[in-house]
């Protein structure tokens, strides 16, 4: 049975109080539901809470308030996450994947076939015996996706997987995302690249200052967003705010 939908109900996350300062809310009363079959892209300005939201959904951190619920319990082995800066073990590319499989109790004979398969699918087969940490950043990101893919996740979280990559490397990652989606994996991905959101997205979550301001289909979001801050964001206006004042929209080319 599927672990989807994923439901968030009035989820808050507050940074711990420090130096006599009160706890600061970073995710604020977030509620939404994500179903199987679509690629969900999370967009918003820097500091909106995109990466933090992924970590909450993936279970790396617990919400301060509210509930995060999957349709089935014990989801840890049925979901995976690829970070913006993937952590590579001091092992070869192939051994990085073998190690992940060993943590999931996959026997060695089966693991060999799986590793061969995902390295081929990600174009890394010739680099199987290369130390992972000497690979280019784009190759490391493909290896991180291969490592996650090997686990056959039902849901894959991707945190800006093409940040700082050139167009060629970005294209390779996007092709892998589409292949995973075509094979039935639910994609939940953050990006700062609105062109990429249009290319990959089926539905959009727009975040600003830790709040979900809009959830819609990708087509509807880019054609006519309902939220005024979302409208400014996709036009390229600068969004800025001061504590206690609220959001402001500056000129597109303000310094």
Buried (B, 14 or more C-beta within 10 A) or exposed (E): EBBBBBBBBEBBBBEEEEEEEEEEBBBBBBEBEBBBEBBBBBBBBEBBBBBBBBBBBBEEEEBBBBEBEBBEEEBEEBBBBBBBEBEBBEBBBBBBBBEBBEEEEBEEEEBBEBBBBBBEBBBBBEBBEBBBBEBEBBBBBBBBBBBBBBBBBBBBBBBBBBBEBEEEBBEBBBEBBBBBBEEEBBBBBBBBBBEBBBBBBBBBBBBBBBBBBBBBEBEEBBEEBEBEBBBBBBEEBBBEBEEEEEBEBEEEEEE
